């Protein structure tokens, strides 16, 4: 790694850590049970919304009602997005006259955006009308993020409440996270991004003459669009010249802001944050990276404040950083070291004033290795999934890191809300093992961890793992699964493993290389995304319900401290060991084999 | 317990003697029944794997005999299969060994439960008509007469008489104890024997429900249910097993794809997959889990504490507050007179003489100590007072004084407030100086007794509690463990505070009544804390029933024993501290072995992954950091290590991880280092060693 790489990582972490406390404290005020300055400010709008939708804001819900409301609301959203895609040709704001999206792709996209995954089998600029993008996808960007935050807040209440049957009101939590948090934050970020050159308009796409005309061979097709072949069976071509280029337009800035802040990651354009209209400058790139971790990081502080012990929140944040920083250094170092197959050849891959060095394949020159590697680690640590470089082109070890960060269960920052509640499930498991080792019935934040909690926490920990290994097995056995692979051999396995890991952990980033917009992949990944999101959230709500009904055990010298460096290390070990033990065989057959083979 | 009986018992059930080992060996095979294995998800998976590999071996052997080949060489499958069966047998052996000790003790208890012929009485009177009835026909409420040499036919309460009873069958204590009607020593247990005198006993239990029956069931483990913590741990282990099952099962498709993609090699064989699976699932803790639980109960039994459930033992580890009776637990039995403090103008010898006279008929240890002190200090001999010239006034709850009336003299002794009331009634009053002296005594933690003659206060007797040696250190240990100790005493707050400070307890409840005790327990529990206490009297029963861990003294009343969830056969209240340690030790052993078991997996991956895919991706051999000889020896070494580690850890599981009175943080750091880091390193060494041995034996 170069000095520049360390500097960029250092500056990023410093700015992030400075923002954690103010953002976390603000969110704690938003979800506080007593009225305060923040909630009084929007009380009028809130009341109006509740009256319009017939919500009784003071009504408390038990965990089952809370879960049911969460599930129904999201399924409804899913159906709306599906309908918008299927009907877009008859709806307004479709200047390119895109036809209806295919049923399997529409279903996949609807699930993808409802589950905060934002896996994209389609490419935005050639598939979705502006209305679909705005009313369907952008709205889901807000609501899926708000859902994640709401569930986390309910889980935090499970820890902080004593002997109570309820964990809050889903509608209130959902409204507040949207109204006070996501909308104003996105508004500010959208303006900042637009200032950097991110587009925001309703124009039709613009054709412009290219600077340099280029020639190429164009395949000849018959009337039905099938390629014609000559007598020898080769495709017929005719020479053609490229003189114009189509520049896509649209309301991008507003969607990209929430795409980052809500750890959604679904790009407005197909190239996602590598596209110059989506992420034009290094500053825009920095802001986008910051936006990804802002809410997941801040929520750690919020959690600490809600359970009445801020040290607990800092400990959780520290655990995330303990895993994140070394792995980020790993991916940047691997990229800076370059392609192992080229080592020993007379190629200068050293970083210097004149070149970035290392492996620049699939990276934007305006970002270079440090910003691309950092972005790759951030977007997969958090379940964002936006990309500013092609992960398929990362070196074998560089590609292993993002893949493994997802496989760890998206708990290293993770999705907004979902990352922290996933981490809490790991914490419950860690506390259980550690608690036994100090000779007491394990307790976390004063709540005893017993059989029921163990059941729910281990379900939440193991569900994504199970989805990844099972669905990867299905995909490598099915001809339709293998058909999508661009690079056969060991790299093809990585492509499949990456796609399934991404969907099964609600990340949504794509390795690339895999043609996943086929019925097989749309259905398989759709199932992964749905099962990874909702059963896990429901398990955590059940855990919260059980915890809320328990008494609080007072702290004594015999209580296992869960805010110390020792516990941070233990928790990090549990996350890493579960991830390593589950995925080591699969990774050995993918990136590890690829690395060892290319360096031999 | 006397050293003699202790030695005898140690010989019977203490160490692993030959018979015990042989029995356990036979039981290990008996426990292979799938019905029993199904209770333990981890070991059930091993059983299925063992059967599967045996079938695969049969198929490979048959195929090889007919010129074909199985999915792997028959010899290799044979060795893997053999060691999988060993894994199961070792687990069963551990459990059988843990149960063995309990069974031996149950057998000796059962021998004292012989049916005897009881002398059933028509009424609670020695003179009532006797019918000879077999003891198994006695029911609750029957009266029986037990005379010298007779065994007591069932649990009951003495209603008439007093006798010395040999309870060694149950307590292991050979010295006889006194059982008498009324008070807290009225309970008798079936199976014990009256040595002298006679008793009329009201039977309190029906056949099959007696204390002895419950005790046998308990030590035998027949009534053993999984404890809450054990259930939670089993869930975690089952989930781990499930995920490893999936990770291993899906490896077959991955391997098939990789073979196609690389264009060379063979897909992973079922035998190797099964070997990998058994190595990865937490077999070490799975195999030893029930042995740890049984051994925990067994440690209680060897500490002479009978717990009515494993749940109670586990709860003992969670205790936050210990309620300890002052007398007998914190202080040595009874108070002793240490000084006579005369009122102004009174000779000390006059006071001593009066005090001795007032105490002559006082048979309490305190009374006797006054007589002794007077004799020591002033040579005052014990006098035999004729009943005609002296009239003893016994202690009553109303007057709270005792004394003697003799020719014109009326001597009384009693507590300050009682005597004050007595003097007021006699038209006199307590001299302020005497009151100050009494208060001064109380402040020192001693008990003042005021002696009066007529309406004159003669002075104060100082009775002092002697705090047990070493108790202060034990309490300091408790504090480090995060357990709060609380002293319960009937003394006044001043005295209580002084003793509490001397003994080093955290808090005290003075002037305790049964109601105050019960309320205290409820208050502590309302804060979310767990309370442990011990007690023996009937008036302790409500508090015992309320406490989370309640140790009843074996000498106590039937009501107390029914209310508690443990019985201490030695009737030693200090045992409570040991009970807490045993409870904690059981949890620590479970947690440590779980950590060890999971940490082991890392080395096993490094052994098996390169071996399993060597034919497809030879480059993966870089991961063979242990430089194991061949694929075959690598896989076999991992499987053998996995089985042998169970045998090596059996002593640890049975003895328990050594408990240290440290704070939670320090304890966690220590155990994580030993069992976590140790668990990562040990298998690397072990697997390498086994591999080298396999090479030596030509099995590589």
Interface residues (C-beta under 8 A of the other chain):
Chain A: X429 X432 X433 X434 X435 X436 X437 X438 X439 X440 X441 X446 X449 X450 X451 X453 X454 X455 X458 X459 X461 X462 X465 X466 X469 X470 X472 X473 X474 X476 X477 X482 X488 X489 X490 X492 X493 X551 X552 X553 X554 X556 X557 X558 X559 X560 X561 X564 X566 X570 X573 X577 X580 X581 X582 X583 X584 X585 X586 X588 X589 X592 X593 X596 X597 X600
Chain B: X228 X229 X231 X232 X233 X235 X236 X239 X242 X243 X244 X246 X247 X248 X249 X250 X251 X252 X253 X254 X255 X256 X257 X258 X261 X262 X276 X280 X314 X317 X318 X320 X479 X480 X481 X482 X483 X484 X527 X528 X529 X583 X584 X585 X587 X588 X590 X591 X592 X594 X595 X598 X599 X601 X602 X605 X609 X613 X617 X619 X620 X622 X623 X659 X663 X664 X665 X667 X668 X669 X671 X672 X675 X676
